[in-house]
Amino acid sequence: MDLKILSPQMIGSSLVLLLLVSCASPLAALTPTPIPPTRTPLPPPISPEFPTGSFYHSHSSGGTYCVFQFNEDGTFSYYWMISSLDLSSSRPYETGTYIIDGNLYTVTSTDLTWCPPPATYTWTYDGQTLTFQVMGEDTCSDRQRTYESPLLYTRVK
């Protein structure tokens, strides 16, 4: 039997190759898969009752407001880019109906034909600010931008 002696370089190269091959599979399994971004959960509301009344946010350019008016009978009006918080002389951009189930707010009808209901949002109210966040998916991106505006809705005093 004829034994051949391997050089230190051959042994070293073989060991490095063996390490690379044996480590490749576990590393691939440990590579994290990207996690889609999630929204920050809304804080719990201070009251289980959905607040009714008028809520606004103001735009820095031009002193205009967007106002939601939520009524106890389950109807709402939305005023877009109006110049005053006095709604008596303003015409709503949108009107519709909603239902509340716990912390879920669902638009059940609207007069905007391009934004069909239903659409459900979680809501929270801290005594001054009303905030919405879509539950699942809203097929109307305009509505979602309105409800989830970074300009939070503050109660009209």
C-alpha positions as CSV (number, residue, x, y, z in Angstrom):
1,M,0.0,0.0,0.0
2,D,1.4,3.3,-1.1
3,L,0.5,6.3,1.2
4,K,0.9,9.8,-0.1
5,I,1.6,12.6,2.3
6,L,-0.4,15.7,1.8
7,S,1.3,19.0,2.1
8,P,0.1,21.5,4.8
9,Q,-1.3,23.8,2.1
10,M,-3.4,20.9,0.7
11,I,-4.7,20.0,4.2
12,G,-5.4,23.7,5.0
13,S,-7.2,24.3,1.7
14,S,-9.3,21.1,2.2
15,L,-10.3,22.2,5.7
16,V,-11.3,25.7,4.6
17,L,-13.3,24.2,1.7
18,L,-15.0,21.8,4.1
19,L,-15.8,24.6,6.6
20,L,-17.3,26.8,3.9
21,V,-19.5,24.0,2.5
22,S,-20.7,22.9,5.9
23,C,-21.4,26.4,7.0
24,A,-23.2,27.6,3.9
25,S,-26.5,25.8,4.5
26,P,-27.0,26.8,8.1
27,L,-26.2,30.4,7.3
28,A,-28.8,30.4,4.5
29,A,-31.4,29.1,6.9
30,L,-30.5,31.8,9.5
31,T,-30.8,34.7,7.0
32,P,-33.7,36.7,8.2
33,T,-36.6,37.3,5.8
34,P,-37.7,40.9,5.6
35,I,-40.6,41.7,7.8
36,P,-43.1,44.1,6.3
37,P,-43.4,47.4,8.2
38,T,-46.2,47.5,10.8
39,R,-48.1,50.4,12.2
40,T,-47.7,51.4,15.7
41,P,-50.7,50.2,17.6
42,L,-53.1,52.8,18.8
43,P,-53.4,53.4,22.5
44,P,-56.6,52.2,24.1
45,P,-59.4,54.8,24.2
46,I,-60.2,56.6,27.5
47,S,-63.8,55.7,27.1
48,P,-65.6,52.7,25.4
49,E,-68.0,55.3,23.9
50,F,-67.1,56.7,20.5
51,P,-67.0,60.5,20.8
52,T,-69.5,62.5,18.8
53,G,-69.1,66.1,17.8
54,S,-66.7,68.0,15.5
55,F,-63.0,67.2,15.1
56,Y,-60.6,69.1,12.9
57,H,-57.0,69.4,11.8
58,S,-55.6,72.6,10.4
59,H,-53.3,72.9,7.4
60,S,-50.3,75.2,7.8
61,S,-50.7,76.6,4.3
62,G,-53.5,79.0,3.9
63,G,-55.2,78.5,7.3
64,T,-57.7,75.9,6.1
65,Y,-59.3,73.0,8.0
66,C,-60.6,69.6,7.5
67,V,-63.4,68.7,9.8
68,F,-65.3,65.5,10.7
69,Q,-68.7,65.9,12.3
70,F,-69.9,62.7,13.9
71,N,-73.5,62.6,15.0
72,E,-75.1,60.4,17.7
73,D,-77.5,58.9,15.1
74,G,-74.6,57.3,13.2
75,T,-74.3,59.9,10.5
76,F,-71.2,61.9,9.7
77,S,-70.2,64.8,7.5
78,Y,-66.7,65.6,6.3
79,Y,-65.7,69.1,5.4
80,W,-62.5,69.5,3.3
81,M,-60.3,72.5,3.1
82,I,-62.7,75.0,4.7
83,S,-61.7,78.4,6.0
84,S,-63.5,78.4,9.3
85,L,-64.5,75.9,12.0
86,D,-68.0,77.4,12.0
87,L,-69.8,74.8,9.9
88,S,-73.1,76.7,9.6
89,S,-72.2,78.2,6.2
90,S,-70.1,75.3,4.8
91,R,-71.2,72.5,2.6
92,P,-69.9,69.0,3.4
93,Y,-67.6,67.4,0.9
94,E,-68.9,64.0,2.0
95,T,-71.7,62.6,4.1
96,G,-72.4,59.1,5.2
97,T,-73.2,56.6,7.9
98,Y,-71.1,54.7,10.4
99,I,-71.4,52.0,13.1
100,I,-69.3,51.5,16.1
101,D,-68.5,48.0,17.5
102,G,-66.1,48.5,20.5
103,N,-63.0,50.2,19.2
104,L,-64.0,49.5,15.5
105,Y,-65.5,52.3,13.4
106,T,-67.0,51.2,10.1
107,V,-68.2,53.4,7.3
108,T,-71.4,51.8,6.1
109,S,-72.5,54.3,3.4
110,T,-71.1,57.4,1.7
111,D,-72.2,59.8,-1.0
112,L,-68.8,59.5,-2.7
113,T,-69.4,57.0,-5.5
114,W,-65.7,56.4,-6.1
115,C,-65.1,55.4,-2.4
116,P,-67.5,52.5,-1.8
117,P,-68.0,51.2,1.8
118,P,-67.5,49.3,3.9
119,A,-64.2,50.3,5.5
120,T,-63.3,49.6,9.0
121,Y,-60.8,51.5,11.3
122,T,-59.8,51.2,14.9
123,W,-60.2,54.4,16.7
124,T,-58.9,55.9,19.9
125,Y,-59.8,59.1,21.7
126,D,-57.7,60.6,24.5
127,G,-60.2,63.2,25.5
128,Q,-59.0,65.7,23.0
129,T,-57.6,63.9,19.9
130,L,-59.4,61.3,17.8
131,T,-57.2,58.9,15.8
132,F,-58.0,56.3,13.3
133,Q,-56.1,53.3,11.8
134,V,-57.3,51.0,9.0
135,M,-58.2,47.5,9.9
136,G,-57.2,45.2,7.1
137,E,-57.5,47.0,3.9
138,D,-59.5,50.0,2.6
139,T,-60.2,49.9,-1.1
140,C,-60.3,53.7,-1.2
141,S,-56.9,55.2,-0.7
142,D,-58.4,58.7,-0.5
143,R,-60.5,57.7,2.5
144,Q,-57.6,56.0,4.1
145,R,-55.4,59.2,3.7
146,T,-58.2,61.2,5.2
147,Y,-58.8,59.0,8.3
148,E,-55.1,58.2,8.9
149,S,-53.9,61.8,8.3
150,P,-50.7,62.6,10.1
151,L,-52.5,65.7,11.2
152,L,-54.6,64.4,14.0
153,Y,-58.2,65.3,14.6
154,T,-58.7,67.6,17.6
155,R,-62.1,68.2,19.2
156,V,-63.7,71.6,18.2
157,K,-64.3,73.5,21.4
